[in-house]
Amino acid sequence: MPTLTLRDGTEIYYKDWGNKSGPVVVFSHGWPLNSDNWESQMFFLANHGCRVVAHDRRGHGRSCQPWFGNDMDTWADDLSELIEHLDLKDVMLVGHSTGGGEITRYIGRHGTSRVSKAVLVSANPPQMLKTDANPEGLPLSVFDGFREAMIKDRAQFFLDIPNGPFFGFNREGAKKSQGLIDSWFQQGMMCSFKAVYDCVKTWEADYSEDLKKMDIPVLILHGDDDQVVPIGNSAYKSVKLVPNGKLKVYPGGAHALPNMNTDEVNKDLLDFLKQN
């Protein structure tokens, strides 16, 4: 099982699939999941000649569960260490949800010398929290509610989320996939309680300045029925902040685009990768 020991001794698990001499795509997963949630995209792109890499963020999946470092700056620095360890260049970064915040912060802290493109999928930047400068955001009580629900009964909360808003299974006429629900629950319960709790704080952060530093082509994919990261407070704003961005809206798309719109997301990633 490939792992990397980071600067503070934390070990993180990663996958490195496909053609080692092909174009490189690095994936960052959402909360509270792990690299398994990208398996459809990784399998597809690896079969199209790409080298695909994804890690379990510290505190998540098969990586170590340290008490400290469950914050976006540390996660971005961990990603940088992985990219440098594997000596990856001309990388296309892809981040879903919190993973979108991770790759945005990575570029904000480490620049684009190793990055050629970036894709934000249902991503939380620029800022989800309601503030005087961001009146369209979500009130702090929403984030406090997440923290309280986890303390009260994390297992039940981690059943309620995939049964409802994450996949859009709470919408009338939605066809539930018990397999997706079970997979989400399994991945979520593998995650350190400290990591899932601390991660909520990263949703309150402002990534505006990081977005402005994304001086590469950026593709933003977002569903207009995203109940977790509403499109009006995220994608519509992010595309105005990145210097060279393009937004594609998925009509009726839920938060879990990589799982619910798999074929379309796969095609969009490959097409964007091929663009000069």
Contacts in CASP RR format, 6 or more apart in sequence:
PFRMAT RR
TARGET T0000
AUTHOR 0000-0000-0000
METHOD contacts of the structure
MODEL  1
MPTLTLRDGTEIYYKDWGNKSGPVVVFSHGWPLNSDNWESQMFFLANHGC
RVVAHDRRGHGRSCQPWFGNDMDTWADDLSELIEHLDLKDVMLVGHSTGG
GEITRYIGRHGTSRVSKAVLVSANPPQMLKTDANPEGLPLSVFDGFREAM
IKDRAQFFLDIPNGPFFGFNREGAKKSQGLIDSWFQQGMMCSFKAVYDCV
KTWEADYSEDLKKMDIPVLILHGDDDQVVPIGNSAYKSVKLVPNGKLKVY
PGGAHALPNMNTDEVNKDLLDFLKQN
1 13 0 8 1.000
1 62 0 8 1.000
2 13 0 8 1.000
2 14 0 8 1.000
2 15 0 8 1.000
2 16 0 8 1.000
3 11 0 8 1.000
3 12 0 8 1.000
3 13 0 8 1.000
3 14 0 8 1.000
3 63 0 8 1.000
4 11 0 8 1.000
4 12 0 8 1.000
4 14 0 8 1.000
4 55 0 8 1.000
4 81 0 8 1.000
4 82 0 8 1.000
4 85 0 8 1.000
5 11 0 8 1.000
6 12 0 8 1.000
6 58 0 8 1.000
6 78 0 8 1.000
6 81 0 8 1.000
7 77 0 8 1.000
7 81 0 8 1.000
8 66 0 8 1.000
9 64 0 8 1.000
10 58 0 8 1.000
10 63 0 8 1.000
10 64 0 8 1.000
10 66 0 8 1.000
10 78 0 8 1.000
11 63 0 8 1.000
11 64 0 8 1.000
12 55 0 8 1.000
12 56 0 8 1.000
12 57 0 8 1.000
12 58 0 8 1.000
12 63 0 8 1.000
12 64 0 8 1.000
12 78 0 8 1.000
12 82 0 8 1.000
13 35 0 8 1.000
13 55 0 8 1.000
13 56 0 8 1.000
13 61 0 8 1.000
13 62 0 8 1.000
13 63 0 8 1.000
14 35 0 8 1.000
14 53 0 8 1.000
14 54 0 8 1.000
14 55 0 8 1.000
14 56 0 8 1.000
14 82 0 8 1.000
15 35 0 8 1.000
15 42 0 8 1.000
15 52 0 8 1.000
15 53 0 8 1.000
15 54 0 8 1.000
15 55 0 8 1.000
16 51 0 8 1.000
16 52 0 8 1.000
16 53 0 8 1.000
16 86 0 8 1.000
17 42 0 8 1.000
17 43 0 8 1.000
17 46 0 8 1.000
17 51 0 8 1.000
17 52 0 8 1.000
17 53 0 8 1.000
18 46 0 8 1.000
18 49 0 8 1.000
18 50 0 8 1.000
18 51 0 8 1.000
18 52 0 8 1.000
19 46 0 8 1.000
19 49 0 8 1.000
19 50 0 8 1.000
19 51 0 8 1.000
20 51 0 8 1.000
21 51 0 8 1.000
22 49 0 8 1.000
22 50 0 8 1.000
22 51 0 8 1.000
23 49 0 8 1.000
23 50 0 8 1.000
23 51 0 8 1.000
23 90 0 8 1.000
23 92 0 8 1.000
23 273 0 8 1.000
24 50 0 8 1.000
24 51 0 8 1.000
24 52 0 8 1.000
24 53 0 8 1.000
24 88 0 8 1.000
24 89 0 8 1.000
24 90 0 8 1.000
24 91 0 8 1.000
24 92 0 8 1.000
25 45 0 8 1.000
25 50 0 8 1.000
25 51 0 8 1.000
25 52 0 8 1.000
25 53 0 8 1.000
25 91 0 8 1.000
25 92 0 8 1.000
25 94 0 8 1.000
25 269 0 8 1.000
25 273 0 8 1.000
26 52 0 8 1.000
26 53 0 8 1.000
26 54 0 8 1.000
26 79 0 8 1.000
26 82 0 8 1.000
26 83 0 8 1.000
26 88 0 8 1.000
26 91 0 8 1.000
26 92 0 8 1.000
26 93 0 8 1.000
26 94 0 8 1.000
27 35 0 8 1.000
27 38 0 8 1.000
27 41 0 8 1.000
27 42 0 8 1.000
27 52 0 8 1.000
27 53 0 8 1.000
27 54 0 8 1.000
27 94 0 8 1.000
27 95 0 8 1.000
27 96 0 8 1.000
28 54 0 8 1.000
28 55 0 8 1.000
28 57 0 8 1.000
28 79 0 8 1.000
28 93 0 8 1.000
28 94 0 8 1.000
28 95 0 8 1.000
28 96 0 8 1.000
28 99 0 8 1.000
28 100 0 8 1.000
28 101 0 8 1.000
28 102 0 8 1.000
28 103 0 8 1.000
29 35 0 8 1.000
29 37 0 8 1.000
29 38 0 8 1.000
29 54 0 8 1.000
29 56 0 8 1.000
29 57 0 8 1.000
29 60 0 8 1.000
29 95 0 8 1.000
29 96 0 8 1.000
29 98 0 8 1.000
29 99 0 8 1.000
30 37 0 8 1.000
30 95 0 8 1.000
30 96 0 8 1.000
30 97 0 8 1.000
30 98 0 8 1.000
30 99 0 8 1.000
30 100 0 8 1.000
31 97 0 8 1.000
31 98 0 8 1.000
31 196 0 8 1.000
31 199 0 8 1.000
32 60 0 8 1.000
32 158 0 8 1.000
32 187 0 8 1.000
32 188 0 8 1.000
32 191 0 8 1.000
32 195 0 8 1.000
32 196 0 8 1.000
32 199 0 8 1.000
33 60 0 8 1.000
33 184 0 8 1.000
33 187 0 8 1.000
33 188 0 8 1.000
33 191 0 8 1.000
34 56 0 8 1.000
34 57 0 8 1.000
34 60 0 8 1.000
34 61 0 8 1.000
34 62 0 8 1.000
34 63 0 8 1.000
34 187 0 8 1.000
34 190 0 8 1.000
34 191 0 8 1.000
35 54 0 8 1.000
35 55 0 8 1.000
35 56 0 8 1.000
35 61 0 8 1.000
36 183 0 8 1.000
36 187 0 8 1.000
37 96 0 8 1.000
37 183 0 8 1.000
37 187 0 8 1.000
37 258 0 8 1.000
37 259 0 8 1.000
38 54 0 8 1.000
38 94 0 8 1.000
38 96 0 8 1.000
38 258 0 8 1.000
40 258 0 8 1.000
40 259 0 8 1.000
40 262 0 8 1.000
40 266 0 8 1.000
41 52 0 8 1.000
41 94 0 8 1.000
41 258 0 8 1.000
41 262 0 8 1.000
41 265 0 8 1.000
41 266 0 8 1.000
41 269 0 8 1.000
42 52 0 8 1.000
42 54 0 8 1.000
44 266 0 8 1.000
44 269 0 8 1.000
44 270 0 8 1.000
45 52 0 8 1.000
45 266 0 8 1.000
45 269 0 8 1.000
45 270 0 8 1.000
45 273 0 8 1.000
46 52 0 8 1.000
48 270 0 8 1.000
50 273 0 8 1.000
53 82 0 8 1.000
53 86 0 8 1.000
53 88 0 8 1.000
55 63 0 8 1.000
55 78 0 8 1.000
55 79 0 8 1.000
55 82 0 8 1.000
56 62 0 8 1.000
56 63 0 8 1.000
57 63 0 8 1.000
57 75 0 8 1.000
57 78 0 8 1.000
57 99 0 8 1.000
57 102 0 8 1.000
57 195 0 8 1.000
58 64 0 8 1.000
58 65 0 8 1.000
58 66 0 8 1.000
58 69 0 8 1.000
58 70 0 8 1.000
58 74 0 8 1.000
58 75 0 8 1.000
58 78 0 8 1.000
58 195 0 8 1.000
59 65 0 8 1.000
59 66 0 8 1.000
59 70 0 8 1.000
59 191 0 8 1.000
59 192 0 8 1.000
59 194 0 8 1.000
59 195 0 8 1.000
60 190 0 8 1.000
60 191 0 8 1.000
60 192 0 8 1.000
60 195 0 8 1.000
61 187 0 8 1.000
61 190 0 8 1.000
61 191 0 8 1.000
62 190 0 8 1.000
65 192 0 8 1.000
65 194 0 8 1.000
65 195 0 8 1.000
67 194 0 8 1.000
69 75 0 8 1.000
69 198 0 8 1.000
70 192 0 8 1.000
70 194 0 8 1.000
70 195 0 8 1.000
70 198 0 8 1.000
70 199 0 8 1.000
71 198 0 8 1.000
71 201 0 8 1.000
71 202 0 8 1.000
72 101 0 8 1.000
72 102 0 8 1.000
72 105 0 8 1.000
72 202 0 8 1.000
72 205 0 8 1.000
73 105 0 8 1.000
73 109 0 8 1.000
75 102 0 8 1.000
75 105 0 8 1.000
76 102 0 8 1.000
76 105 0 8 1.000
76 106 0 8 1.000
76 108 0 8 1.000
76 109 0 8 1.000
76 110 0 8 1.000
77 109 0 8 1.000
77 110 0 8 1.000
79 102 0 8 1.000
79 103 0 8 1.000
79 106 0 8 1.000
80 106 0 8 1.000
80 109 0 8 1.000
80 110 0 8 1.000
83 91 0 8 1.000
83 114 0 8 1.000
84 114 0 8 1.000
88 114 0 8 1.000
89 114 0 8 1.000
90 114 0 8 1.000
90 115 0 8 1.000
90 116 0 8 1.000
91 114 0 8 1.000
91 115 0 8 1.000
91 116 0 8 1.000
92 115 0 8 1.000
92 116 0 8 1.000
92 117 0 8 1.000
92 118 0 8 1.000
92 119 0 8 1.000
92 269 0 8 1.000
92 272 0 8 1.000
92 273 0 8 1.000
93 103 0 8 1.000
93 106 0 8 1.000
93 107 0 8 1.000
93 115 0 8 1.000
93 117 0 8 1.000
93 118 0 8 1.000
93 119 0 8 1.000
94 103 0 8 1.000
94 118 0 8 1.000
94 119 0 8 1.000
94 121 0 8 1.000
94 269 0 8 1.000
95 101 0 8 1.000
95 102 0 8 1.000
95 103 0 8 1.000
95 119 0 8 1.000
95 120 0 8 1.000
95 121 0 8 1.000
95 123 0 8 1.000
96 121 0 8 1.000
96 122 0 8 1.000
96 123 0 8 1.000
96 257 0 8 1.000
96 258 0 8 1.000
97 121 0 8 1.000
97 122 0 8 1.000
97 123 0 8 1.000
97 124 0 8 1.000
97 228 0 8 1.000
97 229 0 8 1.000
97 255 0 8 1.000
98 124 0 8 1.000
98 199 0 8 1.000
98 202 0 8 1.000
98 203 0 8 1.000
99 123 0 8 1.000
100 120 0 8 1.000
100 121 0 8 1.000
100 123 0 8 1.000
100 124 0 8 1.000
100 125 0 8 1.000
101 120 0 8 1.000
101 123 0 8 1.000
101 124 0 8 1.000
101 125 0 8 1.000
101 202 0 8 1.000
101 207 0 8 1.000
101 210 0 8 1.000
103 118 0 8 1.000
103 120 0 8 1.000
104 118 0 8 1.000
104 120 0 8 1.000
104 123 0 8 1.000
104 125 0 8 1.000
104 207 0 8 1.000
104 210 0 8 1.000
104 211 0 8 1.000
104 214 0 8 1.000
105 207 0 8 1.000
105 210 0 8 1.000
107 115 0 8 1.000
107 118 0 8 1.000
107 210 0 8 1.000
107 213 0 8 1.000
107 214 0 8 1.000
107 216 0 8 1.000
108 209 0 8 1.000
108 210 0 8 1.000
108 213 0 8 1.000
108 214 0 8 1.000
109 210 0 8 1.000
111 213 0 8 1.000
112 213 0 8 1.000
112 214 0 8 1.000
112 215 0 8 1.000
112 216 0 8 1.000
115 216 0 8 1.000
116 216 0 8 1.000
116 217 0 8 1.000
117 216 0 8 1.000
117 217 0 8 1.000
117 218 0 8 1.000
117 219 0 8 1.000
117 272 0 8 1.000
117 273 0 8 1.000
118 214 0 8 1.000
118 216 0 8 1.000
118 217 0 8 1.000
118 218 0 8 1.000
118 219 0 8 1.000
119 218 0 8 1.000
119 219 0 8 1.000
119 220 0 8 1.000
119 221 0 8 1.000
119 269 0 8 1.000
119 272 0 8 1.000
120 218 0 8 1.000
120 219 0 8 1.000
120 220 0 8 1.000
120 221 0 8 1.000
120 222 0 8 1.000
120 235 0 8 1.000
120 238 0 8 1.000
121 221 0 8 1.000
121 222 0 8 1.000
121 257 0 8 1.000
121 258 0 8 1.000
121 265 0 8 1.000
122 221 0 8 1.000
122 222 0 8 1.000
122 223 0 8 1.000
122 226 0 8 1.000
122 228 0 8 1.000
122 229 0 8 1.000
122 255 0 8 1.000
122 256 0 8 1.000
122 257 0 8 1.000
123 220 0 8 1.000
123 222 0 8 1.000
123 229 0 8 1.000
123 234 0 8 1.000
123 235 0 8 1.000
123 238 0 8 1.000
124 202 0 8 1.000
124 203 0 8 1.000
124 207 0 8 1.000
124 229 0 8 1.000
124 234 0 8 1.000
125 207 0 8 1.000
125 208 0 8 1.000
125 210 0 8 1.000
125 211 0 8 1.000
125 234 0 8 1.000
125 238 0 8 1.000
126 134 0 8 1.000
126 206 0 8 1.000
126 207 0 8 1.000
126 208 0 8 1.000
126 211 0 8 1.000
126 234 0 8 1.000
126 237 0 8 1.000
126 238 0 8 1.000
126 241 0 8 1.000
127 134 0 8 1.000
127 137 0 8 1.000
127 204 0 8 1.000
127 205 0 8 1.000
127 206 0 8 1.000
127 207 0 8 1.000
127 208 0 8 1.000
127 233 0 8 1.000
128 137 0 8 1.000
128 138 0 8 1.000
128 203 0 8 1.000
128 204 0 8 1.000
128 229 0 8 1.000
128 233 0 8 1.000
128 234 0 8 1.000
129 137 0 8 1.000
129 138 0 8 1.000
129 140 0 8 1.000
129 143 0 8 1.000
129 203 0 8 1.000
129 204 0 8 1.000
129 205 0 8 1.000
130 136 0 8 1.000
130 137 0 8 1.000
130 138 0 8 1.000
130 139 0 8 1.000
130 140 0 8 1.000
131 137 0 8 1.000
134 206 0 8 1.000
134 233 0 8 1.000
136 232 0 8 1.000
136 233 0 8 1.000
137 233 0 8 1.000
138 230 0 8 1.000
138 233 0 8 1.000
140 204 0 8 1.000
143 200 0 8 1.000
143 201 0 8 1.000
143 203 0 8 1.000
143 204 0 8 1.000
146 200 0 8 1.000
147 197 0 8 1.000
147 200 0 8 1.000
149 157 0 8 1.000
150 157 0 8 1.000
150 193 0 8 1.000
150 196 0 8 1.000
150 197 0 8 1.000
151 197 0 8 1.000
154 189 0 8 1.000
154 193 0 8 1.000
154 196 0 8 1.000
155 189 0 8 1.000
158 184 0 8 1.000
158 185 0 8 1.000
158 188 0 8 1.000
158 189 0 8 1.000
159 181 0 8 1.000
159 185 0 8 1.000
161 184 0 8 1.000
162 169 0 8 1.000
162 180 0 8 1.000
162 181 0 8 1.000
162 184 0 8 1.000
162 185 0 8 1.000
163 169 0 8 1.000
163 170 0 8 1.000
163 176 0 8 1.000
163 181 0 8 1.000
164 170 0 8 1.000
165 227 0 8 1.000
165 228 0 8 1.000
165 254 0 8 1.000
165 255 0 8 1.000
166 184 0 8 1.000
166 228 0 8 1.000
166 254 0 8 1.000
166 255 0 8 1.000
166 256 0 8 1.000
167 174 0 8 1.000
167 176 0 8 1.000
167 177 0 8 1.000
167 180 0 8 1.000
167 181 0 8 1.000
167 184 0 8 1.000
167 254 0 8 1.000
167 255 0 8 1.000
167 256 0 8 1.000
167 259 0 8 1.000
167 260 0 8 1.000
168 174 0 8 1.000
168 225 0 8 1.000
168 227 0 8 1.000
168 254 0 8 1.000
168 255 0 8 1.000
168 256 0 8 1.000
168 260 0 8 1.000
169 176 0 8 1.000
169 177 0 8 1.000
169 181 0 8 1.000
170 227 0 8 1.000
171 225 0 8 1.000
171 254 0 8 1.000
180 256 0 8 1.000
180 259 0 8 1.000
188 196 0 8 1.000
208 241 0 8 1.000
211 238 0 8 1.000
211 241 0 8 1.000
211 242 0 8 1.000
212 241 0 8 1.000
212 242 0 8 1.000
212 243 0 8 1.000
214 242 0 8 1.000
214 243 0 8 1.000
214 244 0 8 1.000
215 243 0 8 1.000
215 244 0 8 1.000
216 244 0 8 1.000
217 244 0 8 1.000
217 245 0 8 1.000
217 246 0 8 1.000
217 272 0 8 1.000
217 275 0 8 1.000
218 242 0 8 1.000
218 244 0 8 1.000
218 245 0 8 1.000
218 246 0 8 1.000
219 245 0 8 1.000
219 246 0 8 1.000
219 248 0 8 1.000
219 268 0 8 1.000
219 272 0 8 1.000
220 235 0 8 1.000
220 238 0 8 1.000
220 239 0 8 1.000
220 242 0 8 1.000
220 245 0 8 1.000
220 246 0 8 1.000
220 247 0 8 1.000
220 248 0 8 1.000
221 248 0 8 1.000
221 250 0 8 1.000
221 257 0 8 1.000
221 265 0 8 1.000
221 268 0 8 1.000
222 229 0 8 1.000
222 231 0 8 1.000
222 234 0 8 1.000
222 235 0 8 1.000
222 247 0 8 1.000
222 248 0 8 1.000
222 249 0 8 1.000
222 250 0 8 1.000
222 257 0 8 1.000
223 231 0 8 1.000
223 235 0 8 1.000
223 249 0 8 1.000
223 250 0 8 1.000
223 251 0 8 1.000
223 252 0 8 1.000
223 253 0 8 1.000
223 254 0 8 1.000
223 255 0 8 1.000
223 257 0 8 1.000
224 231 0 8 1.000
224 249 0 8 1.000
224 250 0 8 1.000
224 251 0 8 1.000
224 252 0 8 1.000
224 253 0 8 1.000
225 252 0 8 1.000
225 253 0 8 1.000
225 254 0 8 1.000
226 234 0 8 1.000
226 253 0 8 1.000
226 254 0 8 1.000
226 255 0 8 1.000
227 254 0 8 1.000
227 255 0 8 1.000
228 255 0 8 1.000
229 255 0 8 1.000
231 249 0 8 1.000
235 247 0 8 1.000
235 249 0 8 1.000
236 247 0 8 1.000
238 247 0 8 1.000
239 245 0 8 1.000
239 246 0 8 1.000
239 247 0 8 1.000
248 268 0 8 1.000
250 257 0 8 1.000
250 261 0 8 1.000
250 264 0 8 1.000
253 260 0 8 1.000
253 261 0 8 1.000
254 260 0 8 1.000
257 265 0 8 1.000
258 265 0 8 1.000
END
